[in-house]
Amino acid sequence: MAIDTTTYAVPLARTITDMRAEVATWRASGETVGLVPTMGALHEGHLSLIDVAKANGATKIIVSIFVNPTQFGPGEDFDAYPRTEATDAKKLGARADLIFAPNAAEMYPDGFGTTVTVKGVTNTLEGEARPTHFDGVATIVSKLLLAAQPDCAVFGEKDYQQLLAIRRMVADLTIPVQILGGPILREPDGLAMSSRNVYLTETERKAAGQLNVILKATAEAITEGADIKKATLDAEAKLFALGFDKIDYLTVRDTKTLQPVETLTEEARILVAAKIGQPRLLDNMPVLSNS
């Protein structure tokens, strides 16, 4: 195989070998490479990560599109997850220099037997709600980083725990890449952009738009001295009143370790995972300290 320049406006690589050959050509010309890993179904939040890479010196951009089976648990939406490669390529337009879109056999060939596990920061929150999730994320991200060998890679802050886990993994394995976080992009009503938002009914979408409002009000109340436990329980009650079906967590945590914060002495992070209808929505934002 070789780089496909005819299917889409953006050149396309299906194999690691072809992507590495293209990167080698760029390197020989003195280019700096940025990687934006995605599972496709691209929206403006994904596209904003390209801007982060470019702002940090990347002159060539790879966007990977791969719905990674190992990060989905039993009963999750792997089969239903939207796969929109042609539409994604159109959205990328001239903003990317290469799409890497492998199949499962390319990333997990017969006999594949390695799992990357990041301990510590993954043992809570998503790690409790989805016990196999971070092993799948760490394994595929390490493969993508080693396959593309970029100078930087960008991950959205909406998956804040994932960002921390990837930074921990890269530091521990001494992978020579800068991990950058991209700010959360939001819809006009403040709902964090997500590929899964399309699953929301009209009524659910209206309620979901209040998630960030409640989260922000809770963060501000805690900054002003409200009791953290009471404030978060009040926020949960408001979400249930809006029609949310399940709240896996709504909690204030240390920004680096994700350990629970009971008394605010420095900037922390408020994080939520809540389900309404079909999708499970994630959001987070800083909790500023007055001390």
C-alpha positions in Angstrom: 0.0 0.0 0.0 1.0 3.6 -0.2 -0.4 7.0 0.7 -3.8 7.5 -0.9 -4.2 11.0 -2.4 -7.3 10.3 -4.4 -10.1 9.2 -2.0 -10.2 12.5 0.0 -8.7 16.0 -0.3 -6.5 15.0 2.6 -3.8 12.3 2.0 -4.8 9.0 3.7 -2.6 6.3 5.3 -4.1 3.0 6.3 -0.9 1.4 7.6 1.8 2.3 10.1 4.4 1.7 7.5 2.9 4.2 5.1 2.4 6.8 7.8 6.0 6.4 9.0 7.3 6.8 5.5 5.4 10.1 5.1 6.7 11.3 8.5 10.2 10.4 7.5 9.8 12.6 4.4 8.6 15.5 6.5 11.5 15.1 8.9 14.0 15.2 6.1 12.5 18.6 5.1 12.8 19.9 8.6 9.1 19.8 9.4 7.6 19.5 13.0 4.9 16.9 13.4 1.7 17.2 15.5 -0.7 14.3 16.1 -4.4 14.7 17.0 -5.8 11.2 17.9 -9.5 10.8 17.5 -12.2 8.2 17.1 -13.8 10.2 14.2 -17.2 11.7 14.1 -15.3 15.0 14.2 -16.7 18.3 15.4 -15.3 21.7 16.1 -13.8 20.5 19.4 -11.6 18.1 17.5 -10.7 20.7 14.9 -9.6 23.1 17.6 -7.0 20.6 18.7 -5.3 21.1 15.4 -5.0 24.8 16.1 -3.4 24.0 19.5 -0.8 21.8 17.7 0.0 24.5 15.2 0.2 27.2 17.9 2.8 25.0 19.6 5.0 24.8 16.5 3.7 21.9 14.5 4.0 22.4 10.8 2.5 19.1 9.7 -0.6 17.6 11.2 -1.7 14.0 11.4 -5.3 13.3 12.5 -5.8 9.6 13.4 -9.3 8.2 13.1 -9.8 4.8 14.8 -12.7 3.6 16.9 -10.6 1.7 19.5 -12.4 -1.5 20.6 -10.2 -2.0 23.7 -11.4 1.1 25.5 -15.1 0.1 25.3 -16.5 -2.0 28.1 -19.3 -4.6 27.9 -22.6 -3.0 27.1 -21.0 0.2 25.9 -21.6 1.8 22.5 -18.7 0.4 20.4 -21.0 -1.0 17.6 -23.2 2.1 17.6 -20.4 4.6 17.8 -20.7 6.9 14.7 -18.2 6.1 11.9 -18.2 9.0 9.4 -14.8 8.9 7.7 -15.7 10.6 4.5 -17.5 13.4 6.3 -14.6 13.7 8.7 -12.1 14.1 5.8 -14.3 16.8 4.4 -14.4 18.7 7.7 -10.6 18.5 7.9 -10.2 20.1 4.5 -6.8 21.8 4.3 -6.3 21.8 8.1 -4.6 18.4 8.2 -1.8 17.0 6.2 -2.5 13.3 6.7 -5.3 11.1 7.9 -4.2 7.9 9.6 -7.2 5.5 9.5 -6.1 2.0 10.2 -8.4 -1.0 10.7 -8.4 -3.1 13.9 -6.1 -5.8 12.4 -3.4 -3.1 11.7 -3.5 -1.9 15.3 -4.1 -5.3 17.0 -2.7 -8.0 14.7 -3.0 -11.7 15.4 -1.1 -12.6 18.6 -1.2 -9.1 20.0 -0.6 -9.6 23.8 0.5 -6.3 25.3 -1.6 -4.0 27.5 -0.3 -0.7 28.9 -1.6 0.1 32.4 -1.3 3.4 34.1 -1.7 3.2 37.9 -2.5 6.0 40.3 -4.5 8.7 38.5 -6.6 6.1 36.7 -7.8 4.3 39.9 -10.7 6.6 40.5 -13.6 8.3 38.6 -13.7 6.8 35.1 -11.4 4.0 36.4 -14.1 3.0 38.8 -17.0 3.5 36.5 -15.3 1.8 33.5 -12.6 -0.6 34.9 -11.0 -1.6 31.6 -11.2 1.8 29.9 -7.9 3.3 30.7 -5.9 0.2 29.8 -7.5 0.4 26.3 -6.7 4.1 26.1 -3.1 3.8 27.3 -2.4 0.9 24.9 -3.8 2.6 21.8 -2.3 6.0 22.5 1.1 4.5 23.2 0.8 2.6 19.8 -0.2 5.8 18.0 2.6 7.8 19.5 5.2 5.2 18.7 3.8 4.8 15.2 3.6 8.4 14.3 6.6 9.6 16.4 5.2 13.2 16.6 6.8 16.1 18.3 3.5 16.9 20.0 0.1 15.3 20.5 -3.0 17.1 21.5 -5.9 15.7 23.7 -9.0 17.6 24.7 -9.5 18.7 28.3 -13.1 17.4 28.3 -11.5 14.0 29.1 -9.4 15.5 31.8 -8.5 12.3 33.6 -7.5 10.8 30.3 -5.2 13.7 29.7 -3.5 13.2 33.1 -3.2 9.5 32.5 -1.5 10.0 29.1 0.9 12.6 30.5 1.8 10.1 33.3 2.3 7.3 30.7 4.5 9.4 28.5 6.6 10.5 31.4 7.0 7.0 32.8 7.9 5.4 29.5 10.1 8.4 28.4 8.3 8.7 25.1 9.8 11.8 23.4 6.6 13.7 22.7 5.0 16.9 24.2 1.4 16.2 25.4 -0.8 19.2 25.0 -4.3 19.9 26.4 -6.9 21.6 24.3 -9.6 23.7 26.0 -13.1 22.4 26.0 -15.2 23.8 23.1 -18.8 24.3 23.9 -22.1 24.7 22.1 -23.9 28.1 22.4 -25.7 27.0 25.6 -22.4 25.8 27.1 -22.8 22.0 26.6 -19.4 20.5 26.0 -19.0 19.4 22.4 -19.1 15.6 22.0 -19.7 13.1 19.2 -22.3 11.4 21.4 -24.4 14.5 21.7 -26.2 13.4 18.5 -27.9 10.7 20.6 -29.9 13.2 22.7 -33.5 13.7 22.1 -34.8 17.3 21.9 -36.0 17.2 25.6 -32.7 15.5 26.7 -30.7 18.1 24.8 -32.4 21.0 26.6 -31.7 19.4 30.0 -28.1 18.6 29.0 -27.5 22.2 28.3 -27.9 22.9 32.0 -25.1 20.5 33.0 -22.4 23.1 32.5 -24.5 25.8 34.1 -25.0 23.8 37.3 -21.3 22.8 37.3 -20.2 26.4 37.0 -22.5 27.6 39.7 -21.3 24.9 42.0 -17.6 25.7 41.3 -18.3 29.4 42.0 -20.2 28.6 45.3 -17.3 26.5 46.5 -14.8 29.3 45.6 -16.9 31.6 47.8 -16.7 29.2 50.7 -19.6 26.8 50.3 -19.1 23.3 51.8 -17.9 21.0 49.1 -19.9 18.0 50.0 -23.1 19.9 50.4 -22.6 21.9 47.2 -21.9 18.8 45.1 -24.9 16.9 46.6 -27.1 19.9 45.8 -25.8 19.9 42.2 -26.6 16.2 41.8 -30.2 16.8 43.1 -30.6 19.5 40.4 -29.4 17.2 37.7 -31.8 14.4 38.7 -34.6 17.0 38.8 -33.8 17.9 35.2 -34.2 14.2 34.1 -30.7 12.9 34.3 -30.9 9.1 34.8 -27.6 8.3 36.5 -24.6 10.3 38.0 -21.4 8.2 38.1 -19.7 11.1 39.9 -19.9 14.8 40.6 -16.9 15.6 42.6 -14.1 18.1 43.4 -10.6 16.7 42.9 -6.9 17.8 43.0 -5.9 19.0 39.6 -2.8 16.7 39.4 -3.6 13.6 41.4 -7.4 13.6 41.3 -7.5 12.8 45.0 -10.7 14.1 46.7 -10.6 17.7 48.0 -12.6 18.3 51.1 -11.4 21.8 51.9 -10.4 24.2 49.1 -6.8 25.6 49.7 -5.7 25.9 46.1 -7.2 25.5 42.6 -9.0 22.2 42.2 -11.2 20.7 39.5 -14.9 19.8 39.5 -15.7 16.8 37.3 -18.9 15.1 36.4 -20.0 12.0 34.4 -23.8 11.8 34.1 -26.1 9.9 31.9 -29.3 11.2 30.3 -31.1 9.1 27.8 -28.5 7.1 25.7 -25.3 9.2 26.1 -23.1 9.6 29.1 -21.9 13.2 29.3 -18.6 14.3 30.7 -17.6 17.8 31.8 -15.2 19.6 34.1 -13.9 23.0 35.0 -11.6 24.7 37.4 -12.6 25.5 41.0 -10.6 28.6 41.9 -9.3 29.3 45.4 -9.6 32.6 47.2 -6.8 31.6 49.6 
